[in-house]
Amino acid sequence: MALPDPMTDAEATLRGPLQQLESRLLEQQGEIEAWFRRQWLQTPAPFYASVDLRNAGYKLAPVDTNLFPAGFNNLAPEFEPLCIQALQSAVDRICPTARSLLIIPENHTRNRFYLENMARLVELMHKAGFNVRVGSLMADLTQPTDLELDSGRPLRLEPLRREGNRIGVEGFDPCALILNNDLSSGVPEILRGVEQPVMPPTTLGWATRTKSEHFTVYSQVAGEFASTVGVDRWLIDPLFRNCGQINFMTRDGEECLASNVDMLLTAIREKYAEYGIEDDPYVVIKSDAGTYGMGIMTARSAEDVTGLNRKQRTKMASGKEGREVTGAIIQEGVHTRERWGEHGSPAESVLYMIDRFVVGGFYRVHESRGATDSLNAPGMQFHPLAFADGASRPDPQLDPDAGPNRYYAYGVVARLALVAAAREIVQNGHDDD
C-alpha cells in the first residue's frame, strides 16, 4: 500500500535539509554500520525497545524511547522472521543456555490492546524456539486464568511464585525473566534479588529512570554520530530542558518551568532562522518519568504554563497508576509532516528493535489531532509502515525519500536512541548480563 504524498508546495520547500540528511546516510552506509558495530561492542543493546519518531520534513528526531514496549501486535506479519531471529540473538547473548522464558506483563487485564500485544509476544517467542509462560504480578490472581482475545490468540496468565531466589509459576522454573512491565510504582519485593537474568533490568523502570537522563545521553550520541557523518546534530536531536521539581497543583516550580519554556523557545527560533523555517515553534511538556501519553501538554509561550486552569493542572499532575508527577521535561516540539489516509490524518512512526536489530514499525495515527499535538492519546489508530515490507534495502540509486531509503534513515535514528539507552544501562550501573 503506497503512502499518499501529504506535502503542499509550501511544505515541500522545507524538505531540503532532510533530503540532504537522507542522502548523507545513504552515501555513508558502510561507515555508519561500522560505527554502530563499535557501539554494540562497547555497550550491548537493551533486550528490546520502541522509539517514537517525528518527521518535520526538515528534521527527523526521536521524541520518546520505551524500554518495555507494547504493541508487537501492530507489526505487520512480514516482520515476523526479523523478530524471531532477533529474539534468538537477544536471548543467546544474555543467557545462551535459556530454553524456557517467563514474561512478566503489566497489570492491564482490561486493556485488550495490551493483551493482544502480550499474546503476540508469546507467539513470537514460541516461534523463536522457547518455552514461554506469562507470570502476573497482580495480587488478586490466585490461579491460572485463560483470557479470550478478539484475535483468537490464546493467552494464559498465571500467578508468580518465588522459591528462594528463583521466580516462576506453578511447575515452571524459567531460565530467564522478560519484563514487559515498566515498574512505574517501583520494583516489587518478589522481583528483588532474583538469581535468574532479568531482561531488561528492573532498575530501568520509570520509578528510577527519567526521560531527561535519556535525552541527555542521546544528545551526546547524536553529537558523536553527526560529527562522523558530517551533519548538523540538530537535524536528528530534539532540544530540551528539564525542571527537577514541579508540583502542578500547588504551582511550586512553575516559575522554573515557565523560564525554561521561554529559553527553549528562543533556542528553537534561532535554529528556525538559521534554516529559514517558517513553522511556529512550540515545546512539549511531559512527565520526566512514565508512558501511555499521560501528563503531556504543548506550549508556545511561557504564559501557556502560568495560565493553566485547575482542570489542566490536575491532568498534568497525574501519571500512570495515579503516580504524582514531580518532574517535567520540556522538549522541542517536532511538527509531523506525515499523513495517513484519505483525510490526511497526522501520523508518526514507531520503530521496534530487539537486541540491536530494527525489526519493524507502524504508524500511530490520530484523526482528530494536529501536526503539533501528541498522537499518543485515546482515539489513536495503528497502521503498518507503508514503505517497510521487512525485505526492503536502501538503494542510493533511488530518490533519498524513496520508501526503502526513508526506512533506513528512520532505522538509523531509532538505533541512535537505542545506543543512548545502552549507555544509560552502563552509566547507571545496571546489568542485564
C-alpha positions in Angstrom: 0.0 0.0 0.0 1.5 3.3 -1.0 1.7 6.3 1.3 -0.2 9.3 -0.1 2.0 12.3 -0.5 0.8 14.8 2.1 3.1 17.7 1.1 1.8 21.0 -0.2 4.1 23.2 -2.3 4.9 25.3 0.8 5.7 22.3 2.9 7.8 20.7 0.2 10.2 23.6 0.3 11.1 22.5 3.9 12.2 19.1 2.9 15.6 20.1 1.7 17.7 19.5 4.8 16.1 16.1 5.5 16.7 15.1 1.9 20.3 16.1 2.4 20.4 14.1 5.6 19.0 11.0 3.9 21.5 11.4 1.1 24.3 11.6 3.5 23.2 8.5 5.3 22.9 6.6 2.1 26.3 7.7 0.9 28.0 6.6 4.2 26.2 3.3 4.9 29.4 1.4 5.3 30.9 3.9 7.8 27.5 4.2 9.7 27.2 0.4 10.1 30.8 0.1 11.3 30.1 2.9 13.8 27.1 1.0 15.1 29.1 -2.2 15.4 31.7 -0.3 17.5 28.9 1.0 19.8 27.4 -2.5 20.4 30.9 -3.9 21.3 31.3 -1.2 23.9 27.7 -1.2 25.2 25.4 -4.1 24.3 21.9 -3.2 23.2 18.9 -3.5 25.6 16.7 -6.6 25.2 14.1 -4.6 23.2 12.8 -1.1 22.7 10.5 1.1 20.7 11.2 4.6 19.6 8.7 7.3 18.6 10.0 9.4 15.6 8.7 12.7 14.3 9.5 13.8 10.7 9.1 17.5 10.2 10.4 17.5 6.7 13.5 19.4 7.8 14.2 17.4 10.9 13.9 13.7 11.9 14.1 13.1 15.6 13.1 10.7 18.4 10.7 12.1 20.9 10.3 9.0 23.2 12.2 5.8 23.9 10.4 2.9 25.6 12.4 0.0 27.0 9.3 -2.0 27.9 7.5 -1.8 24.5 3.9 -2.8 24.0 2.4 -3.0 20.5 4.0 -6.1 19.0 0.6 -7.0 17.7 0.7 -3.9 15.5 3.7 -5.1 13.5 2.9 -6.4 10.0 3.2 -10.2 9.6 6.1 -9.6 7.1 8.3 -8.6 10.0 7.9 -11.9 11.8 11.1 -13.5 10.5 13.1 -10.5 11.7 11.5 -10.6 15.1 12.2 -14.3 15.5 15.9 -14.0 14.5 16.4 -11.0 16.7 14.7 -12.7 19.7 17.1 -15.7 19.4 20.1 -13.3 19.2 18.9 -11.3 22.2 18.3 -14.3 24.5 21.5 -16.1 23.3 23.6 -13.1 24.1 22.3 -12.7 27.7 21.5 -16.3 28.6 23.0 -18.8 26.0 21.5 -21.8 27.7 18.0 -20.4 28.0 15.2 -22.7 26.8 12.3 -21.5 29.0 11.3 -17.9 29.5 8.8 -16.2 31.8 7.2 -12.9 30.7 6.1 -10.5 33.4 3.4 -8.2 32.0 1.7 -5.0 33.0 -1.4 -5.4 35.1 -3.7 -4.4 32.2 -6.3 -7.2 32.2 -8.9 -4.8 30.9 -6.8 -3.3 28.2 -7.5 -5.6 25.3 -5.0 -3.9 23.0 -2.2 -4.6 25.6 -3.3 -8.2 26.0 -3.1 -8.7 22.2 0.4 -7.4 22.4 1.3 -9.9 25.1 -0.3 -12.8 23.1 1.7 -11.8 20.0 5.0 -11.5 22.0 4.4 -15.0 23.5 3.7 -16.3 19.9 6.9 -14.8 18.6 8.9 -16.3 21.4 7.4 -19.7 20.9 8.3 -19.5 17.2 11.9 -18.5 18.2 12.1 -21.9 19.9 11.5 -21.0 23.6 9.0 -22.5 26.1 7.2 -19.4 27.4 4.7 -18.7 30.2 3.2 -15.4 31.5 3.6 -14.7 35.2 1.4 -11.9 36.6 2.2 -9.5 39.4 -1.5 -9.0 40.2 -2.2 -9.8 43.8 -5.8 -10.9 43.1 -4.7 -13.5 40.5 -4.6 -16.7 42.5 -4.9 -19.4 39.8 -4.1 -19.7 36.0 -6.6 -17.7 34.0 -7.3 -18.1 30.3 -8.4 -14.9 28.5 -10.4 -14.7 25.4 -8.9 -12.2 22.9 -10.5 -10.7 19.9 -7.8 -12.1 17.6 -8.4 -15.6 18.8 -4.9 -15.9 20.1 -4.6 -17.8 23.4 -3.3 -16.1 26.5 -3.0 -17.6 29.9 -1.9 -15.5 33.0 -0.5 -17.3 36.0 0.4 -16.1 39.4 4.1 -15.6 40.1 5.8 -17.9 42.6 9.1 -17.5 44.3 11.2 -20.2 45.8 14.4 -18.9 47.3 15.9 -16.6 44.8 14.1 -18.0 41.8 10.9 -16.8 40.2 8.5 -18.9 38.2 4.9 -20.1 38.0 3.5 -23.4 39.2 5.5 -26.3 37.8 7.7 -24.0 35.7 11.2 -22.8 36.6 12.4 -20.5 33.8 15.9 -19.8 32.7 15.3 -16.1 32.4 12.7 -13.4 33.0 11.4 -11.0 30.3 10.0 -7.8 31.8 7.1 -6.2 29.8 6.2 -4.1 32.8 7.7 -0.6 33.2 7.5 -0.8 37.1 6.2 2.8 37.4 5.3 2.1 41.0 8.8 0.7 41.8 10.3 -2.8 42.0 8.0 -5.2 43.9 9.7 -7.3 46.6 9.1 -10.5 44.7 11.5 -9.4 42.0 14.3 -8.2 44.2 17.5 -10.2 44.4 16.4 -13.0 41.9 19.2 -15.1 40.5 17.8 -15.5 37.0 18.7 -12.9 34.4 16.1 -10.2 34.1 15.7 -8.5 30.7 15.6 -5.5 30.8 16.9 -5.0 34.3 14.3 -3.9 36.9 16.3 -0.8 37.6 15.3 0.6 34.2 11.7 1.0 35.3 10.2 4.5 35.4 10.5 4.6 39.2 14.2 5.4 38.7 14.8 6.2 35.0 14.0 9.7 33.6 13.5 11.0 30.1 15.8 13.9 30.7 18.6 11.5 31.6 17.9 9.5 28.4 17.9 12.6 26.1 21.0 13.9 27.8 22.8 10.7 26.8 21.0 10.8 23.4 22.3 14.3 22.7 25.9 13.0 23.3 25.3 10.1 21.0 23.7 12.3 18.3 26.7 14.7 18.5 29.2 11.9 18.0 27.3 10.4 15.1 26.7 13.8 13.5 30.4 14.5 13.6 31.1 11.1 12.0 28.7 11.7 9.0 29.1 15.5 8.8 25.7 16.8 9.5 24.2 19.3 11.9 23.3 17.4 15.1 20.1 19.5 15.4 18.6 17.7 12.4 18.4 14.5 14.5 18.4 15.8 18.0 15.4 17.5 19.8 16.5 20.3 22.1 15.2 20.0 25.6 15.4 21.4 29.2 14.1 20.0 32.4 12.8 21.1 35.8 13.7 18.7 38.5 10.9 19.6 40.9 7.4 20.7 39.9 4.0 20.5 41.6 1.3 21.4 39.1 -1.4 21.5 41.8 0.4 23.8 44.3 2.2 25.6 41.4 5.6 25.1 43.1 8.3 25.2 40.5 6.0 27.0 38.0 8.5 29.9 37.5 11.3 27.4 36.7 9.1 25.7 34.2 8.0 29.0 32.5 11.6 30.2 32.4 12.8 27.0 30.8 9.9 27.1 28.2 10.9 30.6 27.3 14.6 29.8 26.9 13.9 26.7 24.9 11.6 28.5 22.5 14.3 31.1 22.0 16.8 28.4 21.1 14.3 26.8 18.6 13.7 30.2 17.0 17.4 30.6 16.4 17.6 27.2 14.6 14.5 28.0 12.6 16.0 31.3 11.5 19.3 29.5 10.5 17.4 27.2 8.2 14.7 29.7 7.0 11.9 27.6 8.6 8.6 29.4 8.9 6.9 27.0 11.3 5.6 28.3 14.6 8.0 27.0 17.3 6.4 25.1 20.2 7.5 22.8 23.1 6.1 19.7 24.6 5.9 19.5 28.4 5.6 16.0 29.8 6.3 13.9 32.9 10.0 13.1 33.2 9.1 9.5 34.0 6.3 7.5 32.6 4.5 6.3 29.5 1.0 5.9 28.0 0.8 9.5 26.8 -0.2 10.8 30.3 0.7 14.3 31.6 1.5 15.9 28.2 0.8 19.5 27.0 2.1 21.8 24.3 3.2 25.4 24.9 4.1 28.3 22.5 4.9 30.8 25.2 5.7 30.9 28.9 2.2 32.3 29.5 0.8 28.9 28.4 2.3 27.4 31.5 1.4 30.1 34.0 -2.2 30.3 32.6 -3.2 26.7 33.2 -6.6 26.3 34.9 -7.3 23.8 37.6 -8.5 21.1 35.2 -5.4 21.4 33.1 -3.1 21.3 36.2 -4.9 18.2 37.5 -4.3 16.5 34.2 -0.6 17.3 34.2 -0.2 16.3 37.8 -1.3 12.7 37.4 0.8 9.9 35.8 0.4 6.2 35.3 -1.2 4.2 38.2 -2.0 7.5 39.9 1.6 8.3 40.4 2.2 12.0 41.1 4.2 13.9 38.6 7.1 15.6 40.3 9.5 16.3 37.4 9.0 17.6 33.9 11.0 17.6 30.7 10.5 20.4 28.2 11.2 19.1 24.8 11.4 20.8 21.4 8.2 20.2 19.5 8.7 18.4 16.2 6.0 19.0 13.7 4.9 15.9 11.9 4.7 16.2 8.1 3.5 12.6 7.7 -0.1 11.9 6.9 -2.3 8.8 6.6 -5.5 8.1 4.7 -7.9 10.0 2.6 -8.4 12.6 5.3 -4.7 13.3 5.7 -4.7 12.5 9.4 -1.4 13.3 11.2 0.9 10.3 11.7 4.2 9.5 13.4 6.3 6.4 13.0 7.1 4.0 15.8 10.1 1.7 15.2 10.6 -1.5 17.1 14.0 -3.1 17.9 15.0 -6.3 19.5 18.6 -6.6 20.6 20.5 -4.3 18.1 18.2 -5.0 15.1 15.3 -2.9 13.7 12.5 -5.5 13.4 9.7 -3.3 12.1 7.4 -0.5 12.9 4.0 1.1 12.4 2.3 4.5 12.2 0.5 6.0 15.1 -2.4 8.0 13.6 -4.9 10.3 15.1 -7.8 11.7 13.1 -8.8 14.4 15.5 -5.3 15.8 16.3 -3.0 18.2 14.5 0.6 18.2 13.4 1.9 19.7 16.7 -0.2 17.5 19.0 0.7 14.4 20.9 -0.8 11.5 18.9 -0.4 9.1 21.8 -3.9 9.7 23.1 -7.3 7.9 23.2 -8.7 7.6 19.7 -5.3 6.8 18.1 -5.0 4.1 15.4 -2.1 2.0 14.2 -1.2 1.2 10.6 1.7 -0.6 9.0 4.6 1.5 7.8 3.7 1.8 4.1 7.3 1.8 2.9 8.6 -1.1 5.1 7.9 -4.6 4.0 10.6 -6.4 6.0 12.7 -7.1 3.0 13.4 -3.6 1.6 17.0 -2.5 1.4 18.3 1.1 1.0 19.4 2.0 -2.5 21.5 5.1 -3.3 20.3 4.9 -6.9 16.8 5.8 -5.8 15.4 9.1 -4.6 16.6 9.8 -1.0 13.0 9.8 0.2 12.1 6.6 -1.6 10.5 4.0 0.7 13.4 1.8 1.5 15.7 4.8 1.9 13.4 6.6 4.2 13.0 3.4 6.3 16.8 3.1 6.5 17.0 6.8 7.7 14.4 6.1 10.3 16.2 3.0 11.4 19.5 4.9 11.8 17.9 7.5 14.1 16.0 4.9 16.1 19.2 2.9 16.6 20.9 6.1 17.9 18.2 6.2 20.6 19.0 2.5 21.3 22.7 3.3 21.7 21.7 6.0 24.2 19.6 3.5 26.2 22.5 1.1 26.2 24.8 3.8 27.6 22.2 4.5 30.3 22.4 0.9 31.4 26.2 1.1 31.8 26.4 4.6 33.3 23.9 3.8 36.0 25.5 0.5 36.9 22.6 -1.6 35.6 23.5 -5.0 34.5 21.4 -7.2 32.2 24.0 -10.0 31.9 
